[in-house]
Amino acid sequence: MNEKAYKTMSRSGAGALTVGIIMMVAGLVCGIIAVVSGARLLHDKKEIMF
């Protein structure tokens, strides 16, 4: 019985670690995209005439 709980906890820990790493990478990519698109908008603001 204890071994089953140990295996379940081990898999849950590994899964949580994997999801955390994926979320960090996804967050970093989204942050980079946001910064680049914001800089591009600020740069192109000069060329707009009303």
N, C-alpha and C positions, 0 to 999 in steps of 0.2 A: 504493500500500500504506500509506503513512504517513497519507494522508487518511482511510482507513477506520479506522485505529487512533485518529486524532484525533476522529472522529465518535463512535466507541464510547466513548471516555473522556469526551467531552462529555456524552453521554446518561447515562452512569453517574453522573457528578458531579451532574447536574441531578436525577436520580432519587434519589440519596442525600440531597441537600438537601431535596427535597420530602418524603421519608419522615421526615427529621429534624424538619421543621417540624410535620408531622402528629403525630408522637410527642410533641413539646413541648406542643402544644395539647391532645392527649388526656390527657397527664399532668397538666396544669394543671386540666382539667375533673374528672378523677378525684380530685385533691387537694381541690378545692373541695367536691365531693360528700361526701368523707370527713369534712372538717372540719364541714360543716353537719350531717351525720347524727350525728356524735359530740356536737356541742353540743346537738342536740335530745335525744339519749339522756340526757345529763347534766341537762338541764332537766327532763325528764319523770321522772327518778329520784325526785324529791321527792314525787311523787303516788302512788307504789307503797306499798301497805300489805300486810304479810304477816300 
